[in-house]
Amino acid sequence: MIETISDFLSVFIMGLIAIYCVIYFYHVSIKHREENMKSIESRYYRYYEGLDDGGDEDENEPYYED
């Protein structure tokens, strides 16, 4: 139980540290996800970079979606 000011301060600081750890873990996981997605995207574009994409189409003809 919290009986004195020092008990309250220790519980309060422990709570702040726990909240900070959760926020820090969230930011680290977001950063890791961004780096992972950049890696996947670079591999995707590197794979499809050399492929011919519809070579029989006329370059001057505008593209219209159906």
N, C-alpha and C positions, 0 to 999 in steps of 0.2 A: 504494500500500500504506500501511497505518497503521504508521508507524515510531516516532512520538513521541506523547506525551500530547496535544499540541496538535492533531495530526492526528486522534486519536481523538475529542477534544472537538468538532472541526469536523464530522466525519462524524456524530457523535451528535446534535449540534444540528440539522444538516441533516435528519436522520431525524425528529427531533421536529417540526420545521417542516413537513415533508411530511405527517406524520400529522395535525397540527393543520389543515393545509389540506384534507385529505380529510374530516375531521370537520366543519369549517366548511362546506364545499361540501354535505355531506349535510344539515346543518341548514338551510341556505339553500334547498335544493331541496325539503325537506319543508315549509318555510314557504310557498314559492311554490305548492306543490301544494294546501295548505290554503286559501290565498286564492283559488286558481282554483276549487276545489270549492265554496267559499262563494258565489262569483259565479255559478256554474252553478246552484246550488241556489236562489239568490234569483231568478234569471231563470225557473227552472222554476215556482216557486210564484207569481211575479207573473203568469206566463202563464195558469196554471190557476185563479187567484184568482177571476176573474169568471165562469168557466164554471159552468153548472148541473150538479150532480152527482146525477143520478137524482131528478129532481123529482117523479116519479110515486110514489115510495115514501112510506109513512106514517112520519112522524118519531117517533111513539110506539112503533112496532113494533121489537122488538129484532132485531139483525142476527145471523144465524147463518151460518157458512160451510158450504158443502156438502162 
